[in-house]
Amino acid sequence: CFENRLGRTSLVHHQIDTGNTKPIKLRPYRVSPARKEIISTEITKMLNEGIIEPCNSPYAAP
C-alpha cells in the first residue's frame, strides 16, 4: 500500500528570511564513531533520493 521511501514535491518552495542577522555558528555535537557512520549513511541515502541537497551556508548548528 505505502512505499518505505520518503517522497518529495516541487509544489512548495521553502525559504527562510534571516534579514540582516549575524549567522549562527555552533560546533557539532560529539558522536561516537558508530553513530557517525549511521548518520553518514542516512545523509548519503537522503542525498541519493533527492530528499536533501548540498548547501553552502555561513550558518552552522548541531
PyMOL Python script that loads the backbone (N, CA, C, O; Angstrom):
from pymol import cmd

cmd.read_pdbstr("""\
ATOM      1  N   CYS A   1       0.826  -1.185   0.000  1.00  0.00           N
ATOM      2  CA  CYS A   1       0.000   0.000   0.000  1.00  0.00           C
ATOM      3  C   CYS A   1       0.880   1.261   0.000  1.00  0.00           C
ATOM      4  O   CYS A   1       0.751   2.101  -0.891  1.00  0.00           O
ATOM      5  N   PHE A   2       1.766   1.398   0.986  1.00  0.00           N
ATOM      6  CA  PHE A   2       2.658   2.547   1.055  1.00  0.00           C
ATOM      7  C   PHE A   2       4.093   2.101   0.829  1.00  0.00           C
ATOM      8  O   PHE A   2       4.489   1.008   1.232  1.00  0.00           O
ATOM      9  N   GLU A   3       4.866   2.963   0.177  1.00  0.00           N
ATOM     10  CA  GLU A   3       6.281   2.672  -0.025  1.00  0.00           C
ATOM     11  C   GLU A   3       7.060   3.023   1.237  1.00  0.00           C
ATOM     12  O   GLU A   3       6.615   3.835   2.049  1.00  0.00           O
ATOM     13  N   ASN A   4       8.212   2.413   1.391  1.00  0.00           N
ATOM     14  CA  ASN A   4       9.083   2.736   2.519  1.00  0.00           C
ATOM     15  C   ASN A   4       9.977   3.927   2.217  1.00  0.00           C
ATOM     16  O   ASN A   4      10.738   4.360   3.082  1.00  0.00           O
ATOM     17  N   ARG A   5       9.897   4.461   1.010  1.00  0.00           N
ATOM     18  CA  ARG A   5      10.716   5.614   0.623  1.00  0.00           C
ATOM     19  C   ARG A   5       9.985   6.906   0.930  1.00  0.00           C
ATOM     20  O   ARG A   5       8.765   6.994   0.797  1.00  0.00           O
ATOM     21  N   LEU A   6      10.750   7.908   1.344  1.00  0.00           N
ATOM     22  CA  LEU A   6      10.166   9.233   1.524  1.00  0.00           C
ATOM     23  C   LEU A   6       9.947   9.862   0.160  1.00  0.00           C
ATOM     24  O   LEU A   6      10.738   9.652  -0.759  1.00  0.00           O
ATOM     25  N   GLY A   7       8.894  10.620   0.027  1.00  0.00           N
ATOM     26  CA  GLY A   7       8.621  11.289  -1.234  1.00  0.00           C
ATOM     27  C   GLY A   7       9.141  12.717  -1.229  1.00  0.00           C
ATOM     28  O   GLY A   7       9.693  13.191  -0.236  1.00  0.00           O
ATOM     29  N   ARG A   8       8.958  13.384  -2.341  1.00  0.00           N
ATOM     30  CA  ARG A   8       9.348  14.783  -2.439  1.00  0.00           C
ATOM     31  C   ARG A   8       8.360  15.491  -3.341  1.00  0.00           C
ATOM     32  O   ARG A   8       7.629  14.854  -4.100  1.00  0.00           O
ATOM     33  N   THR A   9       8.342  16.797  -3.257  1.00  0.00           N
ATOM     34  CA  THR A   9       7.436  17.581  -4.076  1.00  0.00           C
ATOM     35  C   THR A   9       8.155  18.828  -4.570  1.00  0.00           C
ATOM     36  O   THR A   9       9.073  19.333  -3.923  1.00  0.00           O
ATOM     37  N   SER A  10       7.725  19.311  -5.718  1.00  0.00           N
ATOM     38  CA  SER A  10       8.239  20.586  -6.219  1.00  0.00           C
ATOM     39  C   SER A  10       7.125  21.634  -6.180  1.00  0.00           C
ATOM     40  O   SER A  10       7.253  22.709  -6.766  1.00  0.00           O
ATOM     41  N   LEU A  11       6.037  21.309  -5.486  1.00  0.00           N
ATOM     42  CA  LEU A  11       4.898  22.215  -5.409  1.00  0.00           C
ATOM     43  C   LEU A  11       5.116  23.346  -4.402  1.00  0.00           C
ATOM     44  O   LEU A  11       4.447  24.378  -4.464  1.00  0.00           O
ATOM     45  N   VAL A  12       6.043  23.147  -3.487  1.00  0.00           N
ATOM     46  CA  VAL A  12       6.285  24.132  -2.438  1.00  0.00           C
ATOM     47  C   VAL A  12       7.756  24.526  -2.449  1.00  0.00           C
ATOM     48  O   VAL A  12       8.632  23.667  -2.545  1.00  0.00           O
ATOM     49  N   HIS A  13       8.023  25.814  -2.350  1.00  0.00           N
ATOM     50  CA  HIS A  13       9.403  26.304  -2.233  1.00  0.00           C
ATOM     51  C   HIS A  13       9.544  26.907  -0.846  1.00  0.00           C
ATOM     52  O   HIS A  13       8.753  27.766  -0.456  1.00  0.00           O
ATOM     53  N   HIS A  14      10.542  26.464  -0.102  1.00  0.00           N
ATOM     54  CA  HIS A  14      10.740  26.930   1.270  1.00  0.00           C
ATOM     55  C   HIS A  14      11.957  27.844   1.333  1.00  0.00           C
ATOM     56  O   HIS A  14      13.020  27.518   0.806  1.00  0.00           O
ATOM     57  N   GLN A  15      11.791  28.974   1.976  1.00  0.00           N
ATOM     58  CA  GLN A  15      12.889  29.923   2.134  1.00  0.00           C
ATOM     59  C   GLN A  15      12.744  30.595   3.494  1.00  0.00           C
ATOM     60  O   GLN A  15      11.635  30.938   3.905  1.00  0.00           O
ATOM     61  N   ILE A  16      13.850  30.781   4.184  1.00  0.00           N
ATOM     62  CA  ILE A  16      13.831  31.445   5.486  1.00  0.00           C
ATOM     63  C   ILE A  16      14.534  32.788   5.347  1.00  0.00           C
ATOM     64  O   ILE A  16      15.724  32.848   5.036  1.00  0.00           O
ATOM     65  N   ASP A  17      13.791  33.862   5.580  1.00  0.00           N
ATOM     66  CA  ASP A  17      14.358  35.211   5.508  1.00  0.00           C
ATOM     67  C   ASP A  17      15.019  35.521   6.845  1.00  0.00           C
ATOM     68  O   ASP A  17      14.340  35.661   7.862  1.00  0.00           O
ATOM     69  N   THR A  18      16.328  35.626   6.842  1.00  0.00           N
ATOM     70  CA  THR A  18      17.061  35.908   8.078  1.00  0.00           C
ATOM     71  C   THR A  18      17.371  37.394   8.237  1.00  0.00           C
ATOM     72  O   THR A  18      17.968  37.814   9.228  1.00  0.00           O
ATOM     73  N   GLY A  19      16.963  38.165   7.265  1.00  0.00           N
ATOM     74  CA  GLY A  19      17.200  39.604   7.346  1.00  0.00           C
ATOM     75  C   GLY A  19      18.679  39.913   7.421  1.00  0.00           C
ATOM     76  O   GLY A  19      19.483  39.322   6.701  1.00  0.00           O
ATOM     77  N   ASN A  20      19.034  40.831   8.285  1.00  0.00           N
ATOM     78  CA  ASN A  20      20.436  41.234   8.435  1.00  0.00           C
ATOM     79  C   ASN A  20      21.090  40.616   9.667  1.00  0.00           C
ATOM     80  O   ASN A  20      22.102  41.121  10.152  1.00  0.00           O
ATOM     81  N   THR A  21      20.519  39.529  10.171  1.00  0.00           N
ATOM     82  CA  THR A  21      21.077  38.919  11.375  1.00  0.00           C
ATOM     83  C   THR A  21      22.423  38.268  11.103  1.00  0.00           C
ATOM     84  O   THR A  21      22.702  37.822   9.990  1.00  0.00           O
ATOM     85  N   LYS A  22      23.243  38.222  12.129  1.00  0.00           N
ATOM     86  CA  LYS A  22      24.556  37.590  12.033  1.00  0.00           C
ATOM     87  C   LYS A  22      24.370  36.066  12.040  1.00  0.00           C
ATOM     88  O   LYS A  22      23.599  35.552  12.851  1.00  0.00           O
ATOM     89  N   PRO A  23      25.058  35.337  11.156  1.00  0.00           N
ATOM     90  CA  PRO A  23      24.914  33.880  11.116  1.00  0.00           C
ATOM     91  C   PRO A  23      25.316  33.216  12.438  1.00  0.00           C
ATOM     92  O   PRO A  23      26.257  33.646  13.106  1.00  0.00           O
ATOM     93  N   ILE A  24      24.589  32.172  12.793  1.00  0.00           N
ATOM     94  CA  ILE A  24      24.878  31.390  13.991  1.00  0.00           C
ATOM     95  C   ILE A  24      25.849  30.283  13.608  1.00  0.00           C
ATOM     96  O   ILE A  24      25.606  29.536  12.660  1.00  0.00           O
ATOM     97  N   LYS A  25      26.939  30.182  14.339  1.00  0.00           N
ATOM     98  CA  LYS A  25      27.937  29.137  14.078  1.00  0.00           C
ATOM     99  C   LYS A  25      28.210  28.398  15.378  1.00  0.00           C
ATOM    100  O   LYS A  25      28.837  28.942  16.287  1.00  0.00           O
ATOM    101  N   LEU A  26      27.741  27.162  15.467  1.00  0.00           N
ATOM    102  CA  LEU A  26      27.982  26.337  16.643  1.00  0.00           C
ATOM    103  C   LEU A  26      28.722  25.075  16.240  1.00  0.00           C
ATOM    104  O   LEU A  26      28.565  24.587  15.120  1.00  0.00           O
ATOM    105  N   ARG A  27      29.525  24.550  17.148  1.00  0.00           N
ATOM    106  CA  ARG A  27      30.238  23.307  16.874  1.00  0.00           C
ATOM    107  C   ARG A  27      29.250  22.142  16.906  1.00  0.00           C
ATOM    108  O   ARG A  27      28.286  22.169  17.671  1.00  0.00           O
ATOM    109  N   PRO A  28      29.482  21.127  16.085  1.00  0.00           N
ATOM    110  CA  PRO A  28      28.607  19.950  16.113  1.00  0.00           C
ATOM    111  C   PRO A  28      28.738  19.204  17.440  1.00  0.00           C
ATOM    112  O   PRO A  28      29.766  19.277  18.114  1.00  0.00           O
ATOM    113  N   TYR A  29      27.670  18.482  17.799  1.00  0.00           N
ATOM    114  CA  TYR A  29      27.722  17.627  18.980  1.00  0.00           C
ATOM    115  C   TYR A  29      28.720  16.502  18.744  1.00  0.00           C
ATOM    116  O   TYR A  29      28.900  16.062  17.608  1.00  0.00           O
ATOM    117  N   ARG A  30      29.361  16.038  19.792  1.00  0.00           N
ATOM    118  CA  ARG A  30      30.238  14.879  19.675  1.00  0.00           C
ATOM    119  C   ARG A  30      29.373  13.633  19.527  1.00  0.00           C
ATOM    120  O   ARG A  30      28.373  13.468  20.225  1.00  0.00           O
ATOM    121  N   VAL A  31      29.770  12.768  18.616  1.00  0.00           N
ATOM    122  CA  VAL A  31      29.067  11.497  18.440  1.00  0.00           C
ATOM    123  C   VAL A  31      30.097  10.380  18.330  1.00  0.00           C
ATOM    124  O   VAL A  31      31.231  10.600  17.905  1.00  0.00           O
ATOM    125  N   SER A  32      29.687   9.194  18.716  1.00  0.00           N
ATOM    126  CA  SER A  32      30.586   8.044  18.655  1.00  0.00           C
ATOM    127  C   SER A  32      30.858   7.695  17.194  1.00  0.00           C
ATOM    128  O   SER A  32      30.066   8.044  16.318  1.00  0.00           O
ATOM    129  N   PRO A  33      31.965   7.011  16.923  1.00  0.00           N
ATOM    130  CA  PRO A  33      32.248   6.595  15.546  1.00  0.00           C
ATOM    131  C   PRO A  33      31.120   5.751  14.943  1.00  0.00           C
ATOM    132  O   PRO A  33      30.813   5.883  13.758  1.00  0.00           O
ATOM    133  N   ALA A  34      30.507   4.890  15.749  1.00  0.00           N
ATOM    134  CA  ALA A  34      29.409   4.055  15.240  1.00  0.00           C
ATOM    135  C   ALA A  34      28.217   4.922  14.836  1.00  0.00           C
ATOM    136  O   ALA A  34      27.626   4.716  13.776  1.00  0.00           O
ATOM    137  N   ARG A  35      27.871   5.879  15.672  1.00  0.00           N
ATOM    138  CA  ARG A  35      26.739   6.765  15.365  1.00  0.00           C
ATOM    139  C   ARG A  35      27.067   7.665  14.177  1.00  0.00           C
ATOM    140  O   ARG A  35      26.198   7.954  13.355  1.00  0.00           O
ATOM    141  N   LYS A  36      28.331   8.110  14.085  1.00  0.00           N
ATOM    142  CA  LYS A  36      28.762   8.947  12.963  1.00  0.00           C
ATOM    143  C   LYS A  36      28.589   8.198  11.642  1.00  0.00           C
ATOM    144  O   LYS A  36      28.195   8.788  10.636  1.00  0.00           O
ATOM    145  N   GLU A  37      28.883   6.902  11.649  1.00  0.00           N
ATOM    146  CA  GLU A  37      28.713   6.086  10.448  1.00  0.00           C
ATOM    147  C   GLU A  37      27.239   5.969  10.066  1.00  0.00           C
ATOM    148  O   GLU A  37      26.895   6.033   8.886  1.00  0.00           O
ATOM    149  N   ILE A  38      26.372   5.799  11.061  1.00  0.00           N
ATOM    150  CA  ILE A  38      24.926   5.724  10.803  1.00  0.00           C
ATOM    151  C   ILE A  38      24.433   7.044  10.217  1.00  0.00           C
ATOM    152  O   ILE A  38      23.674   7.049   9.248  1.00  0.00           O
ATOM    153  N   ILE A  39      24.858   8.152  10.796  1.00  0.00           N
ATOM    154  CA  ILE A  39      24.458   9.475  10.305  1.00  0.00           C
ATOM    155  C   ILE A  39      24.915   9.666   8.866  1.00  0.00           C
ATOM    156  O   ILE A  39      24.147  10.133   8.024  1.00  0.00           O
ATOM    157  N   SER A  40      26.153   9.309   8.585  1.00  0.00           N
ATOM    158  CA  SER A  40      26.694   9.447   7.232  1.00  0.00           C
ATOM    159  C   SER A  40      25.908   8.609   6.227  1.00  0.00           C
ATOM    160  O   SER A  40      25.625   9.063   5.119  1.00  0.00           O
ATOM    161  N   THR A  41      25.558   7.384   6.619  1.00  0.00           N
ATOM    162  CA  THR A  41      24.773   6.507   5.740  1.00  0.00           C
ATOM    163  C   THR A  41      23.411   7.120   5.441  1.00  0.00           C
ATOM    164  O   THR A  41      22.971   7.122   4.291  1.00  0.00           O
ATOM    165  N   GLU A  42      22.743   7.640   6.465  1.00  0.00           N
ATOM    166  CA  GLU A  42      21.418   8.239   6.275  1.00  0.00           C
ATOM    167  C   GLU A  42      21.497   9.492   5.409  1.00  0.00           C
ATOM    168  O   GLU A  42      20.632   9.710   4.561  1.00  0.00           O
ATOM    169  N   ILE A  43      22.516  10.312   5.610  1.00  0.00           N
ATOM    170  CA  ILE A  43      22.686  11.514   4.787  1.00  0.00           C
ATOM    171  C   ILE A  43      22.915  11.124   3.332  1.00  0.00           C
ATOM    172  O   ILE A  43      22.333  11.725   2.429  1.00  0.00           O
ATOM    173  N   THR A  44      23.752  10.128   3.102  1.00  0.00           N
ATOM    174  CA  THR A  44      24.012   9.661   1.736  1.00  0.00           C
ATOM    175  C   THR A  44      22.734   9.157   1.082  1.00  0.00           C
ATOM    176  O   THR A  44      22.480   9.451  -0.086  1.00  0.00           O
ATOM    177  N   LYS A  45      21.920   8.396   1.825  1.00  0.00           N
ATOM    178  CA  LYS A  45      20.647   7.904   1.279  1.00  0.00           C
ATOM    179  C   LYS A  45      19.733   9.062   0.898  1.00  0.00           C
ATOM    180  O   LYS A  45      19.139   9.060  -0.180  1.00  0.00           O
ATOM    181  N   MET A  46      19.620  10.056   1.785  1.00  0.00           N
ATOM    182  CA  MET A  46      18.740  11.193   1.504  1.00  0.00           C
ATOM    183  C   MET A  46      19.250  12.017   0.333  1.00  0.00           C
ATOM    184  O   MET A  46      18.449  12.516  -0.458  1.00  0.00           O
ATOM    185  N   LEU A  47      20.561  12.173   0.203  1.00  0.00           N
ATOM    186  CA  LEU A  47      21.131  12.869  -0.958  1.00  0.00           C
ATOM    187  C   LEU A  47      20.812  12.115  -2.247  1.00  0.00           C
ATOM    188  O   LEU A  47      20.385  12.716  -3.233  1.00  0.00           O
ATOM    189  N   ASN A  48      21.018  10.802  -2.236  1.00  0.00           N
ATOM    190  CA  ASN A  48      20.777   9.980  -3.428  1.00  0.00           C
ATOM    191  C   ASN A  48      19.314   9.963  -3.843  1.00  0.00           C
ATOM    192  O   ASN A  48      19.009   9.853  -5.031  1.00  0.00           O
ATOM    193  N   GLU A  49      18.399  10.070  -2.873  1.00  0.00           N
ATOM    194  CA  GLU A  49      16.966  10.048  -3.176  1.00  0.00           C
ATOM    195  C   GLU A  49      16.421  11.441  -3.467  1.00  0.00           C
ATOM    196  O   GLU A  49      15.230  11.591  -3.741  1.00  0.00           O
ATOM    197  N   GLY A  50      17.273  12.460  -3.410  1.00  0.00           N
ATOM    198  CA  GLY A  50      16.831  13.818  -3.720  1.00  0.00           C
ATOM    199  C   GLY A  50      16.019  14.466  -2.618  1.00  0.00           C
ATOM    200  O   GLY A  50      15.346  15.468  -2.857  1.00  0.00           O
ATOM    201  N   ILE A  51      16.070  13.913  -1.412  1.00  0.00           N
ATOM    202  CA  ILE A  51      15.308  14.469  -0.297  1.00  0.00           C
ATOM    203  C   ILE A  51      16.006  15.711   0.246  1.00  0.00           C
ATOM    204  O   ILE A  51      15.353  16.678   0.640  1.00  0.00           O
ATOM    205  N   ILE A  52      17.328  15.676   0.263  1.00  0.00           N
ATOM    206  CA  ILE A  52      18.116  16.828   0.692  1.00  0.00           C
ATOM    207  C   ILE A  52      19.109  17.167  -0.407  1.00  0.00           C
ATOM    208  O   ILE A  52      19.343  16.366  -1.312  1.00  0.00           O
ATOM    209  N   GLU A  53      19.683  18.342  -0.327  1.00  0.00           N
ATOM    210  CA  GLU A  53      20.694  18.736  -1.312  1.00  0.00           C
ATOM    211  C   GLU A  53      21.834  19.438  -0.592  1.00  0.00           C
ATOM    212  O   GLU A  53      21.638  19.995   0.487  1.00  0.00           O
ATOM    213  N   PRO A  54      23.014  19.414  -1.177  1.00  0.00           N
ATOM    214  CA  PRO A  54      24.149  20.089  -0.546  1.00  0.00           C
ATOM    215  C   PRO A  54      23.869  21.584  -0.381  1.00  0.00           C
ATOM    216  O   PRO A  54      23.157  22.192  -1.180  1.00  0.00           O
ATOM    217  N   CYS A  55      24.434  22.148   0.655  1.00  0.00           N
ATOM    218  CA  CYS A  55      24.214  23.562   0.947  1.00  0.00           C
ATOM    219  C   CYS A  55      25.529  24.188   1.393  1.00  0.00           C
ATOM    220  O   CYS A  55      26.296  23.581   2.141  1.00  0.00           O
ATOM    221  N   ASN A  56      25.776  25.392   0.932  1.00  0.00           N
ATOM    222  CA  ASN A  56      26.947  26.148   1.357  1.00  0.00           C
ATOM    223  C   ASN A  56      26.419  27.385   2.065  1.00  0.00           C
ATOM    224  O   ASN A  56      25.954  28.325   1.421  1.00  0.00           O
ATOM    225  N   SER A  57      26.491  27.383   3.394  1.00  0.00           N
ATOM    226  CA  SER A  57      25.886  28.448   4.172  1.00  0.00           C
ATOM    227  C   SER A  57      26.805  28.864   5.315  1.00  0.00           C
ATOM    228  O   SER A  57      27.538  28.031   5.849  1.00  0.00           O
ATOM    229  N   PRO A  58      26.777  30.137   5.697  1.00  0.00           N
ATOM    230  CA  PRO A  58      27.567  30.564   6.846  1.00  0.00           C
ATOM    231  C   PRO A  58      26.951  30.103   8.169  1.00  0.00           C
ATOM    232  O   PRO A  58      27.592  30.210   9.215  1.00  0.00           O
ATOM    233  N   TYR A  59      25.713  29.593   8.135  1.00  0.00           N
ATOM    234  CA  TYR A  59      25.051  29.108   9.339  1.00  0.00           C
ATOM    235  C   TYR A  59      25.494  27.682   9.626  1.00  0.00           C
ATOM    236  O   TYR A  59      25.626  26.875   8.707  1.00  0.00           O
ATOM    237  N   ALA A  60      25.725  27.369  10.895  1.00  0.00           N
ATOM    238  CA  ALA A  60      26.085  26.010  11.291  1.00  0.00           C
ATOM    239  C   ALA A  60      25.521  25.750  12.682  1.00  0.00           C
ATOM    240  O   ALA A  60      25.837  26.467  13.631  1.00  0.00           O
ATOM    241  N   ALA A  61      24.694  24.729  12.797  1.00  0.00           N
ATOM    242  CA  ALA A  61      24.106  24.361  14.082  1.00  0.00           C
ATOM    243  C   ALA A  61      24.164  22.847  14.224  1.00  0.00           C
ATOM    244  O   ALA A  61      24.087  22.125  13.230  1.00  0.00           O
ATOM    245  N   PRO A  62      24.299  22.367  15.453  1.00  0.00           N
ATOM    246  CA  PRO A  62      24.429  20.918  15.663  1.00  0.00           C
ATOM    247  C   PRO A  62      23.245  20.110  15.210  1.00  0.00           C
ATOM    248  O   PRO A  62      23.248  18.886  15.339  1.00  0.00           O
TER     249      PRO A  62
END
""", "prot")
cmd.dss("prot")
cmd.show_as("cartoon", "prot")
cmd.util.cbc("prot")
cmd.orient("prot")
